Amino acid sequence: MSINEKKLNGIEDNTRRTFMKNSGLTLGGLIVGGAVGSLLGKKPMTKTEQASAPMMHEMAQNPNKALMFFTPDEFKVVEAAAEQIFPKTDVGPGAKELLVGYYIDHQMAGTFGNNSREYMTGPFYPGEATPELGYQTHLTRKEVMTLGIKALNDEAAKRFKSKFNELKEEQQIEILKDFEANKVNIKGAATSGFFFSLLRKVTIEGAYADPMYGGNKDMAGWKMKEFPGHQGSYVNVLDKDFQKIEPKALNSQHSM
């Protein structure tokens, strides 16, 4: 090998080592603020970091637990409202534990929230809307949801001088009942009753849809109903008495 070749190889090796070091790929190294820090020299976590560590671990275990549409403040309102629609009982967990808020968030960010597969050209007759006429507003579902969340907060501020998600349970229920009864005015081309029906619809869906969509954590919604989920076959139980079957999610196909 010539001297020039050795020099070139040396440059290449140094470049590669520098890249690995700066990328945190060296043995025992980790990224700390964009630089590589030694495990032994890493500063201990602050109280704030320690408090958030379990949440970060859970998010790493469940990638569905991520916001795609709502702001964190909007998410808190939706989560609180969904919990009142589908509360925790002796039978099982409520919307919050089932991660229904994330299901709703993901739906609003997708084709459902954008009304991508529906006819969205006028004329519109919101005042004469009947089930036969279908969707009667030029607003998409995500726009209705955004208006409704703001209206929940506005109503909470007007009645109780607070944000909706910070109200007492009975105060939240009081407001939601008035939304359902169409007694609250929303500033936009949607009614409070329409918003409530949308919120209720996606809340129930989130409690019972396959976990791959963000809700129904650990299939707990199915377990409450003793729903078997997505079983590959029932051949092995056809000739037996009725029995409880552990539910399976769509991802169970990978273990078959």
C-alpha positions as CSV (number, residue, x, y, z in Angstrom):
1,M,0.0,0.0,0.0
2,S,1.4,3.4,-1.0
3,I,1.9,6.3,1.5
4,N,-1.0,8.2,-0.2
5,E,-3.3,5.2,0.2
6,K,-2.4,5.0,3.9
7,K,-3.1,8.6,4.4
8,L,-6.4,8.3,2.6
9,N,-7.4,5.3,4.7
10,G,-6.3,7.2,7.8
11,I,-8.5,10.2,6.9
12,E,-11.4,7.8,6.2
13,D,-11.0,6.0,9.5
14,N,-10.8,9.3,11.4
15,T,-13.9,10.5,9.7
16,R,-15.7,7.3,10.5
17,R,-14.6,7.4,14.2
18,T,-15.7,11.1,14.4
19,F,-19.1,10.3,13.0
20,M,-19.6,7.4,15.4
21,K,-18.5,9.5,18.3
22,N,-20.8,12.4,17.4
23,S,-23.7,10.1,16.7
24,G,-23.4,8.5,20.2
25,L,-22.6,5.1,18.8
26,T,-19.4,4.6,20.8
27,L,-19.5,1.9,23.4
28,G,-21.0,3.2,26.6
29,G,-21.8,6.6,25.1
30,L,-25.1,8.4,24.9
31,I,-26.4,11.6,23.4
32,V,-26.5,14.5,25.9
33,G,-27.6,17.8,24.4
34,G,-26.2,16.9,21.1
35,A,-22.8,15.8,22.5
36,V,-21.5,12.5,23.7
37,G,-21.5,12.0,27.4
38,S,-20.0,9.1,29.4
39,L,-22.4,7.0,31.4
40,L,-20.2,7.4,34.4
41,G,-20.0,11.2,34.0
42,K,-23.7,11.8,33.2
43,K,-25.4,14.2,35.6
44,P,-28.2,12.7,37.9
45,M,-31.7,13.4,36.7
46,T,-33.5,16.4,38.1
47,K,-36.8,16.0,40.0
48,T,-38.7,17.1,36.9
49,E,-36.9,14.5,34.7
50,Q,-37.5,11.8,37.3
51,A,-41.2,12.6,37.4
52,S,-41.5,12.4,33.6
53,A,-39.4,9.2,33.3
54,P,-42.3,6.7,33.8
55,M,-44.4,8.6,31.2
56,M,-41.6,8.6,28.7
57,H,-41.1,4.9,29.3
58,E,-44.8,4.2,28.7
59,M,-44.8,6.3,25.5
60,A,-41.8,4.3,24.3
61,Q,-43.8,1.1,25.0
62,N,-46.9,2.4,23.3
63,P,-46.1,4.5,20.2
64,N,-49.8,5.2,19.7
65,K,-49.6,7.4,22.7
66,A,-48.7,10.5,20.7
67,L,-50.6,13.6,19.6
68,M,-51.2,14.1,15.8
69,F,-53.8,16.9,15.8
70,F,-54.7,18.3,19.3
71,T,-52.5,20.7,21.2
72,P,-51.7,19.5,24.7
73,D,-54.3,21.9,26.2
74,E,-57.0,20.7,23.7
75,F,-56.2,17.1,24.5
76,K,-56.8,17.7,28.2
77,V,-60.3,19.0,27.5
78,V,-61.1,16.1,25.2
79,E,-59.8,13.6,27.7
80,A,-61.8,15.1,30.5
81,A,-65.1,15.3,28.4
82,A,-64.6,11.7,27.1
83,E,-64.2,10.5,30.7
84,Q,-67.6,11.9,31.6
85,I,-69.2,10.2,28.6
86,F,-67.4,6.9,29.3
87,P,-66.5,7.0,33.0
88,K,-64.6,4.5,35.1
89,T,-66.9,2.2,37.0
90,D,-66.7,-1.0,39.0
91,V,-67.0,-2.9,35.7
92,G,-63.8,-1.5,34.2
93,P,-61.7,1.5,33.2
94,G,-63.0,4.8,31.8
95,A,-62.0,6.7,28.6
96,K,-58.9,8.2,30.2
97,E,-57.4,4.8,31.1
98,L,-58.4,3.4,27.8
99,L,-56.5,6.2,26.0
100,V,-59.6,7.2,24.1
101,G,-58.3,10.7,23.8
102,Y,-55.5,9.4,21.6
103,Y,-58.0,7.5,19.4
104,I,-60.0,10.8,18.9
105,D,-56.8,12.7,18.2
106,H,-55.7,10.2,15.5
107,Q,-59.2,10.2,13.9
108,M,-59.2,14.0,13.7
109,A,-55.8,13.9,12.0
110,G,-56.9,11.4,9.4
111,T,-59.5,10.9,6.6
112,F,-62.4,10.8,9.1
113,G,-61.5,14.2,10.6
114,N,-60.9,15.7,7.2
115,N,-64.1,14.2,5.7
116,S,-61.9,13.1,2.9
117,R,-64.3,10.4,1.6
118,E,-67.5,12.4,1.8
119,Y,-69.3,14.9,-0.5
120,M,-68.6,18.3,1.0
121,T,-70.0,20.7,-1.5
122,G,-73.2,22.7,-0.9
123,P,-76.0,23.5,-0.7
124,F,-76.1,23.0,3.0
125,Y,-79.2,22.9,5.2
126,P,-78.0,22.8,8.8
127,G,-81.4,24.2,10.1
128,E,-83.3,21.4,8.3
129,A,-80.8,18.6,8.9
130,T,-82.3,15.1,9.1
131,P,-80.5,11.7,9.1
132,E,-81.6,11.3,5.5
133,L,-79.8,14.4,4.4
134,G,-76.5,13.3,5.9
135,Y,-73.7,15.7,7.0
136,Q,-75.0,19.2,6.8
137,T,-72.2,21.7,7.3
138,H,-69.3,22.9,5.3
139,L,-67.0,22.4,8.3
140,T,-64.9,19.2,8.6
141,R,-65.2,17.1,11.7
142,K,-61.8,18.3,13.0
143,E,-63.0,21.9,12.6
144,V,-66.2,21.1,14.5
145,M,-64.1,19.4,17.2
146,T,-61.8,22.4,17.5
147,L,-64.8,24.8,17.8
148,G,-66.5,22.5,20.4
149,I,-63.4,22.3,22.5
150,K,-63.1,26.1,22.6
151,A,-66.8,26.4,23.4
152,L,-66.4,23.9,26.3
153,N,-63.6,26.1,27.7
154,D,-65.6,29.3,27.1
155,E,-68.6,27.9,28.9
156,A,-66.5,26.7,31.8
157,A,-64.9,30.2,32.1
158,K,-68.3,31.9,31.9
159,R,-69.9,29.7,34.6
160,F,-67.0,28.7,36.8
161,K,-64.1,31.0,35.9
162,S,-61.9,28.0,35.0
163,K,-60.8,25.7,32.2
164,F,-63.1,22.8,31.4
165,N,-60.6,20.1,32.3
166,E,-60.0,21.8,35.7
167,L,-63.7,21.7,36.8
168,K,-65.2,19.4,39.3
169,E,-66.9,16.3,37.8
170,E,-70.4,17.6,38.4
171,Q,-69.6,20.9,36.8
172,Q,-68.3,19.1,33.7
173,I,-71.4,17.0,33.5
174,E,-73.6,20.0,33.8
175,I,-72.0,21.7,30.8
176,L,-71.9,18.5,28.7
177,K,-75.7,18.0,29.4
178,D,-76.4,21.5,28.1
179,F,-74.3,20.8,25.0
180,E,-76.2,17.6,24.4
181,A,-79.5,19.5,24.7
182,N,-78.3,22.1,22.3
183,K,-78.5,24.9,24.8
184,V,-75.1,26.3,24.2
185,N,-74.2,28.6,21.3
186,I,-71.1,27.7,19.4
187,K,-69.6,30.5,17.3
188,G,-69.5,28.8,13.9
189,A,-71.5,26.7,11.5
190,A,-72.2,23.9,14.0
191,T,-74.4,23.4,17.0
192,S,-73.4,22.3,20.4
193,G,-75.7,19.3,20.0
194,F,-73.9,18.3,16.8
195,F,-70.5,18.6,18.5
196,F,-71.6,16.5,21.4
197,S,-72.9,13.8,19.2
198,L,-69.6,13.7,17.3
199,L,-67.7,13.6,20.6
200,R,-69.8,10.8,22.0
201,K,-69.5,8.8,18.8
202,V,-65.7,8.9,18.7
203,T,-65.5,8.3,22.5
204,I,-67.5,5.1,22.2
205,E,-65.5,4.0,19.2
206,G,-62.2,4.7,21.0
207,A,-63.3,2.5,23.9
208,Y,-64.1,-0.5,21.7
209,A,-61.9,-0.2,18.5
210,D,-58.9,-2.3,18.0
211,P,-55.9,-1.0,20.1
212,M,-54.0,-0.3,16.9
213,Y,-56.1,2.8,16.4
214,G,-54.9,4.4,19.7
215,G,-57.6,3.5,22.2
216,N,-59.0,0.4,24.0
217,K,-55.7,0.0,25.9
218,D,-54.8,-3.6,26.7
219,M,-58.2,-4.6,25.0
220,A,-59.8,-3.6,28.3
221,G,-62.9,-2.3,26.5
222,W,-63.4,-5.7,24.9
223,K,-62.8,-7.5,28.2
224,M,-65.6,-5.6,29.9
225,K,-68.0,-6.8,27.1
226,E,-66.3,-10.3,26.9
227,F,-65.8,-9.6,23.2
228,P,-63.2,-12.1,21.7
229,G,-61.7,-9.6,19.3
230,H,-60.0,-10.9,16.2
231,Q,-59.8,-14.6,16.6
232,G,-58.3,-16.5,13.7
233,S,-60.7,-19.4,14.1
234,Y,-63.3,-20.9,16.4
235,V,-62.9,-24.5,15.2
236,N,-61.5,-25.7,18.5
237,V,-64.6,-24.5,20.5
238,L,-67.5,-25.2,18.1
239,D,-68.4,-28.4,19.7
240,K,-68.0,-27.1,23.3
241,D,-70.2,-25.3,25.7
242,F,-70.1,-21.5,25.8
243,Q,-66.8,-20.3,27.3
244,K,-65.0,-17.1,27.9
245,I,-62.2,-16.4,25.3
246,E,-59.3,-14.1,25.9
247,P,-59.5,-11.4,23.2
248,K,-57.0,-10.9,20.5
249,A,-56.1,-7.7,18.7
250,L,-55.2,-7.4,15.0
251,N,-51.5,-7.6,15.9
252,S,-52.0,-11.2,17.1
253,Q,-51.6,-12.4,13.5
254,H,-47.8,-12.0,14.0
255,S,-47.9,-14.6,16.8
256,M,-49.8,-17.2,14.8
